[in-house]
Every structure is written in C-alpha cells, then in structure tokens.
Amino acid sequence: MEFTELSERLEKLSARYGEHLGIERDGDWFLLKLQEEVGELTQAYLQVTGRARTKGKTPEEIRDAFQLEFADVCCQLLLLARHFDVDVPHEIERKWLSHE
C-alpha cells in the first residue's frame, strides 16, 4: 500500500473515532494518544518477555497482542505526522537514508 493512501485511510478511521466519542483531535490529543499507545506497547513487551503478569493469556495471545500494539503505535505516529503536515518518507530520507 502506498504511504499517502495509508495515511488517508487512517485519517478517516481516526476522524470517525473522534466524532463517535466526541473527541477534539488536536495536536495535544494526537501526541497524548501516541504516548498512550507506546505505554500499551511497553506493557505488551513486558508480557512477551516474561517480565509482567500474563493475566491468563496464552503465549500466542501475548505475542499477538504485542504485534498489534506495534500497529497502534505506528498508526498513531502517522496520524500525528499528518496533523502537523510532516512528510514522513521525505524526512526519513533526509534523516536516515541520506547516510547510506
């Protein structure tokens, strides 16, 4: 999937989520939501590495939850970038890939 298409699809979903819950999706919300998702990834990481309670989940369920949290973090990061008009592919090229 192309990056711009992904960003547009995520925006539609997020806007619908915000409307449904009556949330103002401003810069603060996007950053705080990203932080929330990073926290959930951290919790899943602790579970997958055996450093947190499993809460009755199987190893497969724990691994699955860990992988899904990556998607949440990535999507929320892309939404934050979109909100602030950051051209992520361009900035990755400029910051990282220019050193290849």
C-alpha positions in Angstrom: 0.0 0.0 0.0 1.2 3.5 -0.8 2.1 5.8 2.1 -0.3 8.6 1.2 -3.2 6.1 0.8 -2.4 4.6 4.2 -2.3 8.0 5.8 -5.7 9.0 4.2 -7.3 5.7 5.4 -6.0 6.1 8.9 -7.3 9.7 9.0 -10.8 8.6 8.0 -10.9 6.0 10.7 -9.5 8.3 13.3 -11.9 11.1 12.4 -14.8 8.7 12.7 -13.5 7.6 16.1 -13.2 11.2 17.3 -16.7 12.1 16.1 -18.2 8.9 17.7 -16.6 9.7 21.1 -16.9 13.5 20.8 -13.1 14.0 21.0 -11.4 17.0 19.7 -8.4 15.6 17.8 -6.0 18.5 18.2 -2.2 18.4 18.4 -2.3 17.6 22.1 -4.7 14.7 21.6 -2.6 13.2 18.8 0.6 13.3 20.9 -1.1 12.1 24.1 -2.8 9.2 22.2 0.6 8.2 20.8 2.0 8.2 24.4 -0.9 6.0 25.5 -0.2 3.6 22.7 3.5 3.5 23.5 2.6 2.6 27.1 0.4 -0.2 25.8 3.3 -1.5 23.7 5.5 -1.3 26.7 3.1 -3.4 28.7 2.8 -6.0 25.9 6.6 -6.0 25.7 6.9 -6.8 29.4 4.5 -9.6 28.9 6.1 -11.1 25.8 9.5 -11.0 27.6 8.2 -12.7 30.7 8.5 -9.6 32.9 4.8 -8.9 33.6 1.8 -11.0 34.6 0.2 -12.9 31.7 -3.3 -12.2 33.0 -4.3 -15.7 31.9 -3.3 -15.2 28.3 -1.5 -17.9 26.3 1.9 -17.3 24.9 0.3 -17.0 21.4 -2.2 -14.4 22.7 0.6 -12.4 24.3 2.6 -12.4 21.1 -0.4 -11.4 19.1 -1.2 -8.5 21.4 2.4 -7.4 21.2 2.3 -7.3 17.4 -1.0 -5.5 17.4 0.4 -2.8 19.7 3.1 -2.1 17.1 0.3 -1.3 14.6 -1.3 1.0 17.1 1.9 2.9 17.7 2.8 3.2 14.0 -0.7 4.3 13.0 -0.9 6.9 15.8 2.5 8.2 14.9 1.4 8.6 11.2 -1.7 10.4 12.4 0.4 12.8 14.4 2.7 13.4 11.5 -0.3 14.0 9.2 -1.8 16.5 11.7 1.4 18.5 11.6 2.0 18.1 7.9 5.2 16.1 8.3 6.2 14.4 5.1 7.4 11.2 6.8 9.0 9.5 3.7 10.9 12.7 2.9 12.1 13.2 6.5 13.2 9.5 6.8 15.2 10.0 3.6 16.7 13.2 4.9 17.5 11.9 8.5 18.3 8.3 7.9 18.7 7.2 4.3 20.9 10.0 3.2 23.7 8.3 5.2 23.6 5.1 3.2 
